[in-house]
Every structure is written in C-alpha cells, then in structure tokens.
Amino acid sequence: MSQVLDTPSRPAVAVPDPAELAARHGLTVSGARPSLPGYVRQLWQRRHFITAFATAKLTAQYSQAKLGQVWQVMTPLLNAAVYYFIFGVLMNTKHDVPDYVPFLVTGVFIFTFTQSSVMAGTRAIAGNLGLVRALHFPRAALPISFSLQQLQQLLFSMGALVVILLCFGVPPSMSWFLVVPVLVLQFTFNTGLALVMARLGSKTPDIAQLMPFVLRTWMYVSGVMWSIDAVLKDQHLPHVLQVLLECNPAAVYIDLMRFALIDSFTKGQLPHHVWAWAIGWALLAGVGGFIYFWKAEETYGRG
C-alpha cells in the first residue's frame, strides 16, 4: 500500500523584468550610442586626449629615422622634386604657369594634407582595435586626432614653403592671412572624410589597400602639377567636365592657398564662387561625416 505525501505548494515568485530593474538602478547598455549632443560633449571633455594623442603620434612617426622630424618636410619636398622633373620638365606643364615651383610645391603640400588625413582615417579604428576594445571613449576621437596630426605636420611643412616662396621672389603680402581660413575649412573637410573612411575601414579593412590608387587618381585631376585654368582655356571640354574640375574639393583648397600665397596667381584664375564651394564642401564633409560615423558608434571594435 503506497502512501501519498501531500506537500504544500509554494507561491509563485514574480521575476522582475531585467530592463526595468536596470533602469531602476541607473544601469545602461554597455557601448550604447549616446545622443548626438551628448556625443559632442564627450568629445569636448576629451579634447586634451585628442591633442596629446595627435602630438604623440607625430613625434613617434619618424622616431626610428636618423633625420627624425626633418622627414616631415623632406617627404613632400622630395615628392615635389619628382613631380617637377616629370611634369614640369619632361611634360613641360610649367609652360605659361608663372612661379611654377611655388605653384607646384603649394599644390603638393596642400593635397598631401588631404591625402594623409584620408589614409590615416581609413586605419583609425582598424589599426587601433586594442585601444578601442580596452577603453571606453568616443571613437570619433581617433580619426579626429589623426587629422589633427596631419595638420600639425602641414604646419611644419608651411615653414619650408615660406622659404621657397621667398627664394623664388614671391613677396609677403596681406593675402597671406587668408591661409588661416583656408586651413580651417580644409581641416574640417579632411576630418569629415577621415570619419567616413574610419567607419568604412572598420568594417572592410581591404579599403586601405585600395585607397592609394583612388587618391593618386584624385591628385592627377586636382591640378597639383598643372593649371586647371590654363587647361580649361585651351581645351574645348564638355561643360559637365569643366564644372567637375573646378568644383573638385581638393582643387578648390589648392587654388585658394595659391591665391593666398602666390601674387602671380590672381583672382581671375579662381573658379566662380570658390569660397562658397570651400565652405560648402567643409560643411558637407564635416557635419555629414561626423553624423555618419556617430551612427555606428556602438559597432566599433566588435566582431
């Protein structure tokens, strides 16, 4: 005969909702994307880290070379010398371009600023995964600091550019003060591009292998070694192609810098509404690139 033991039933315990419990105790999702204003505030709070990181990267860049920081100036100068021999001498593009050496060196320095910012931005996240995964900080700090590093390097090169201008008889003038707004606009544009490329490069690292070819093509159509104004006058090109050449953002910033520094590069050689184009490209790339990068904030360093 079996004996059945009656056990008292226990009352069901209500399990609290994890999301409600986390909200009650002020917990948030790890790595969640903050609001856009909050993201900007976080970046501003870390402005000292951004500048220090940029300076440290610039100092370490040539630390293993015997000439050290001299290469910051020598690299673009050697590039300019090669371009002068190939395009200026062999292809005779210096014909009808007054002050061709200052014209060329200015173009090389300014385009190198954009080129280096884009390349550094492409590797900003993918090349610093250890830092991204170990520390919590707004990831935009990395591409911004790399763009700032390239600006610092350009400022070193500008000293050599001034010496070249003086040696080739280009006198100082009040227009040299236009260098400041031009650099501000170009830095904003470069930073926006670096942010875009940082997001793309974080998901597809192979883009870093493709970008040198894209940037080299961009350089050849940006009037670095030849005068866009002279080509448009001598050739009967389709109107659409003329507009693309004149409104090319790299060419816009190069032309403005030449206008600011070289007295023989006159206002008549500038495209129509050039300042409007410069401001428009800076706002489009800077604001658009920042928002584009911010929208994927929670994905960087994962996977």
Buried (B, 14 or more C-beta within 10 A) or exposed (E): EEEEEEEEEEEEEEEEEEEEEEEEEEEEEEEEBBEEEEBBEBBEEBEEBBBEBBBEBBEEBBEEEEEEBEBBBBBBBEBBBEBBEEBBEEEEBBEEBBBBBBBBBBBBBBBBBBBBBBBBBBBBBBBBEEBBEEEEBBBBBBBBBBBBBBBBBBEBBBEBBBEBBEEBEBEEEEBBEBBEBBBEBBBBBBBBBBBBBBBBBBEEBEBBEEBEEEBEEBBEBBBBBBBBBBBBEEEEEEEEEBEEBBBBBBBBBBBBBBBBBBBBBEEEBBBEEBBEBBBBBBBBBBEEBBEBBBEBBBBBBEE
